Each structure stands twice: as structure tokens, then as C-alpha cells.
Amino acid sequence: TQFHPEFTSTPRDGHPLFTGFVRAARASRAAQLPAVSEA
């Protein structure tokens, strides 16, 4: 059988596999964005 962590998580308490993936994706995206200076 396959493991489906999405069936054991909730929107507020996601499975560590998915929360780690989203955290890494956000960090990667933030590192790619240019710095914005406020005028």
C-alpha cells in the first residue's frame, strides 16, 4: 500500500513532509527575489 500523508493532516496541522516542503519552497523563492528598498 502507498502512504498518503495528506490524509492524516489538517489545514492547521499539516504533515511534516508537506510543511517542510512548503517552508523550503518559500525560503528558496525569497532568496531569488530582489531586495526592495523603501523610498
Backbone as JSON, one array per atom type, in Angstrom:
{
  "sequence": "TQFHPEFTSTPRDGHPLFTGFVRAARASRAAQLPAVSEA",
  "N": [[0.83, -1.19, 0.0], [0.3, 2.31, -0.5], [1.66, 5.22, 1.07], [-0.11, 7.94, 2.25], [0.3, 10.93, 3.3], [-1.24, 13.23, 3.16], [-3.78, 12.55, 3.9], [-3.71, 12.35, 6.59], [-3.34, 14.77, 7.71], [-4.24, 18.15, 8.68], [-5.57, 21.4, 7.73], [-4.5, 23.3, 9.55], [-2.63, 21.88, 10.95], [-0.4, 20.54, 9.38], [1.11, 17.7, 7.74], [4.47, 16.86, 8.55], [6.08, 16.37, 6.29], [4.87, 17.83, 4.22], [4.73, 20.44, 5.32], [7.43, 20.98, 5.66], [8.27, 20.93, 3.0], [6.85, 23.12, 1.91], [7.91, 25.17, 3.48], [10.62, 25.1, 2.66], [10.3, 25.73, -0.04], [9.27, 28.33, 0.11], [11.45, 29.64, 1.29], [13.37, 29.3, -0.68], [12.22, 30.73, -2.78], [12.14, 33.3, -1.65], [14.84, 33.82, -1.49], [15.46, 34.17, -4.13], [14.15, 36.45, -4.94], [14.56, 39.91, -5.71], [16.03, 42.38, -3.54], [14.03, 44.83, -1.96], [14.0, 48.26, -1.7], [12.8, 50.76, 0.47], [11.3, 53.82, -0.35]],
  "CA": [[0.0, 0.0, 0.0], [1.01, 3.57, -0.53], [1.49, 6.11, 2.22], [-0.68, 9.22, 1.84], [0.29, 11.82, 4.46], [-2.27, 14.26, 3.04], [-5.0, 12.08, 4.54], [-3.54, 12.37, 8.04], [-3.05, 16.14, 8.13], [-5.32, 19.12, 8.64], [-5.02, 22.67, 7.25], [-3.72, 24.0, 10.58], [-1.57, 21.0, 11.45], [-0.01, 19.75, 8.24], [2.11, 16.65, 7.92], [5.82, 17.44, 8.47], [6.58, 16.27, 4.92], [4.35, 18.94, 3.44], [5.13, 21.72, 5.91], [8.85, 21.15, 5.34], [8.36, 21.25, 1.57], [6.38, 24.49, 1.72], [8.89, 26.06, 4.12], [11.8, 25.15, 1.79], [9.92, 26.43, -1.27], [9.18, 29.75, 0.43], [12.81, 30.14, 1.52], [14.02, 29.34, -1.98], [11.64, 31.84, -3.53], [12.57, 34.54, -1.02], [16.25, 34.02, -1.83], [15.54, 34.53, -5.54], [13.56, 37.76, -5.17], [15.49, 41.02, -5.44], [15.74, 43.17, -2.34], [13.25, 46.04, -2.24], [14.31, 49.35, -0.78], [11.67, 51.66, 0.65], [11.65, 55.19, -0.72]],
  "C": [[0.87, 1.25, 0.0], [0.71, 4.38, 0.72], [0.97, 7.45, 1.7], [-0.76, 10.15, 3.04], [-0.77, 12.91, 4.37], [-3.58, 13.84, 3.7], [-4.9, 12.09, 6.06], [-3.25, 13.77, 8.57], [-4.31, 16.99, 8.05], [-4.73, 20.44, 8.15], [-4.15, 23.39, 8.28], [-2.56, 23.17, 11.11], [-1.18, 20.04, 10.33], [1.02, 18.68, 8.6], [3.5, 17.28, 7.76], [6.43, 17.37, 7.06], [6.14, 17.47, 4.09], [4.75, 20.29, 4.01], [6.6, 22.0, 5.64], [9.05, 21.54, 3.89], [7.96, 22.7, 1.32], [7.37, 25.48, 2.32], [10.14, 26.21, 3.23], [11.49, 25.9, 0.5], [9.84, 27.93, -1.03], [10.57, 30.36, 0.63], [13.56, 30.26, 0.2], [13.52, 30.52, -2.8], [12.1, 33.18, -2.95], [14.03, 34.85, -1.36], [16.41, 34.48, -3.27], [15.01, 35.93, -5.82], [14.58, 38.86, -4.89], [15.06, 41.79, -4.2], [15.0, 44.44, -2.75], [13.61, 47.09, -1.21], [13.12, 50.3, -0.72], [12.12, 53.08, 0.37], [11.23, 56.18, 0.33]]
}
